[in-house]
Amino acid sequence: MIEGLANHPFWLGVLGSTAAGACTAVGAAGVFAIQRLSPKLEDMLLSAAAGIMLAASFFSLILPGLEMAAATTGSETAASLIVIGGILLGAIGLWLLHEHVPHEHFVMGREGPDQLEIKRIWLFVIAITLHNLPEGMAVGVGFATGDPGNGMGLAVGIGMQNIPEGLAVAVSLLAIGYTRAAACAWGALTGLAEPLGGLIGAAAGSLAELALPAVLGAAAGAMLYIISDEIIPETHRRGFETPATFALMTGMVVMMFLDTTLG
């Protein structure tokens, strides 16, 4: 029975997203060895993470969603509309969260409602949590497709990009006055959003066969919103656009390779 549960797409999604989220803690632990990241390296690491998310959105979420919807409906047009609806829903959902939840980015500064009583540390944590939630959802729904290879590719890719992200968060917190232990702890805690996202994605993807392509699209739309609205603007504000662009492309081809070989 336990073995059966472990092989169930829902529990695989939860476990996969938990493992990916744990990689954030691995990256955050690097704060004990690194004093600070140069702005150029920080932008490149975040851009590489965006590249992984970009490839995952298309190769692991949108394309499988289109294939499933076409097989279910028998219509390429209907399949496209279902996935497009999911993409727009995911993007709008993240946009509404960003509009109504106060948070702060390391370069772009504070966004959302003006809530001066919220401590700056919580604004940082909320910002990274908003990034990690759709990533965990993507892993969860990836396993919910019933293709372990697809889910595994997403878990490995998202986990890889969580390592530099966790390091960037912890080092940035160190730079604004937090101790190494506190910076590591807060950086690691931001990864807890991914198992929650994985639980949501795995549960939503298991509800109905026709809903799964839309859920895949929603996870992709949420990640595409983050890439375009936040990560790219943040990594193009300090004069390192070219290395950041090539880092994004590197992350994209790495994720494409993982999806091809594991999926």
N, C-alpha and C positions, 0 to 999 in steps of 0.2 A: 504493500500500500504506500509506504513512504517513497519507494522507488518510483511508483506511478505518479505521485504528486510532484516529485522532483523533475519528471519529464513532461509535466503538463505545461503547455505554452504560457499559462498565466503565471505559474510559479517560476518558470524560466525567465519571464520578463521581470519579475520582482527581483530575482537573484542577480540577473544580468545588470539591471540598473543600480543595484546596491554595490556590485563590484565596480562599476564605472564610477559611481560617486565616491567610493573609497579611494580611487586614484587621486582625487582632489587632496585628500589628507597626505598622500605620498608626496605630492608636489609641495604642499604647505610645509612639510617637514624639512624641505631644502632650505628654509629660512635659517636653520641652525648652522648651515655651511656657507651661506652667501650673505654678505652684508647688504648689497643692493644690486638691482638690475639697471643697466644703462637704459635710457629711454629708447634707444634704437633696438636693443635686444627685447625689451618689454613689448614694443610694438610688433616686432617680428613673431614673438611667441603667441601673442593674442591673434595675430593675423593667420598664423598656421592653424590655430584652433578654429578660426572662422572658415578656413579652407576645408577642414575636415567636416565641419557642419554643413558646408555648401554641398560637398559631394554626397554626404549622407542623405541630405534632403532629396536629391534627385535620384541617385542610384539605389538607395535602400528604402525610400519611402514613396516618392511620386511614381516612379516606374512600376514597382510592384503593385501600387494602388491602382494604376491604370489597367494593368493586366488582370487583376482580380475583378475590377468593376466590369471590364469587357466580357470576362468569362461568365459573370453573373447575369448581366443585362443583355448580352448578345449584341450590343451596340457600342461602337467606338465613340459616337457622339455623347451618348448617355454616360459612358465611363468618364469621358473628359469633364463633363459638367459636374459629376459627383465629386471628382478629385479637386477640381477648381473650387467648388463650394467649400470643401474642407480646407483648402489652402487659405482662402479668404477668411474663413471663420477663425482659423488658428492665428492669422496675422492680426485680425481685428481684436481677438481676445487678448493677445499680448499688448496691443496698443492701448486697450482700455485699462489693463493692469498698470502700465507705465504712466498713464494719465492720472490715475487715482491712487496709486501707492507711492508715497514719497521714498526716494532713493537717491544715491549719489554715486557718480562715476569718478574714477581717478583723474581723468583728463577733462571730461565735459562738465563735471561739477554736479550740482544738485538738480534733480528733475522731479516732476510730480507736484502735488499740492505742497504749499509752504507750511511745513510742520517744524517750527524752530525748536519745539520741546523734545524732539527725537534726537538722541545722541548720534554723533557722526558715525560711530562704529556700526550702529544699527542700520543707517542709511547705506553703508557699504555692503553689509550682509544682505540686506533686502535686494540690492542691485544684482549681486551675484546669484542670489536665490532665483530671481526672475530669469536669469540666464539658464540656470541648471534645471529648472522645472520642465521646460519643453524637451531638453536633452534626455532626461530620464523617461519622459513620455514616449520619445522616439524609440528608445531601447525596448520599453515595455510593449509597444504596439508592433515593433519589429518581430518579437517572439510570438506575438498573438497571431501573426500570419500563418503560423504552423510550419514555417521554414526556419529551423534552428540556425542554419548557416547565415541567413539574413540577420537574425537577431544577434548572433555572435559577432558578425562583422560590425554592426552598430555598437555593441557593447565595447569591443576592442577599440574602435575608432574614437568613440566618445570618451572612453577611459584615457586614451593617449592624449587627447586634447585637454583633459581635466588636469593632467600633471603640470604643464606650464601655467595653466590658469590658476591652479592652487598656489603655485610658487609666486606668481605675479601678485596675487591678493595678499599673501603673507608678507612679502617683501614691502609692498606698498603700505601695509599697516605698520610695519617696523619703521618705515620712514617717517610716519606721522606721530611716532612716540610710543607705540606699544612695545612691550617686551617681546623677546623671541618666542617665549612660551605662549603668550597671549595671542600673538600674530599667527602662530601655527594652529592654535586651538580654533580661533575664529575662521581661519582659512579652511580648516578641515570641516567645520560645522556647516559651511555653505554647501558642501557636497551632500548633505542629508536631504536636500530637495530632490535629488535624483531618484532615490527609492520611492518617494512620494509620487513623483511624476511617472515612474515605472508602474506603480500600482494603478494609477489612473489610466495610463495607456493600455496596460494589459487587460484591465477590467472593461474599458470601453471597447477595445478590439474584440472582446469575446461575446459582446452582446448580440450582434446580428451580422450575418454574412455581408449584407449590403452596406452596413454601417462601417465596416472595417476599412474600405478604401477611403471613405471620408475622414476617418480618424487618422489614417496614414497621411492624408493631405493636410489635416490640421496640424499634426506634429511638424511636418515640413514647413508649413506656412509660419508657424511660431518661430522656428529657427531662422528662416529667411528674413523675418522681420528683425530679429536680433542682429543678424549679420549686417543688413543694410542700414538700419536705424542707429545702431550703437557701435558695433565693433569696428566697422570700416571708418566711420567718422572719428572715433577715438584714436585709431592708429594712423590717421592722415592729418593730424593737427600739429605735429612737432617736426615736420620736415623730413620724415623717413618714409615717404609714400612708396618709393621704388623698392627698397628692401621689404617693406611690408607687403607689397603686391606679390613679389616673388615668393615670400613666405606663405601667403595665402594659396598660391598656385601649388606650392610644394605640399601643403597640407591636403589640398584637394586631390592630387594624384596619389598620395599615400592612401587616402581613404578609398579612392577608386580601386586601387590595387587590392586592398583588404576585402572590399565588397566582391571583387571578381574572384579572388582566390578562396575566400571563406564562404561566399554565398553560392 
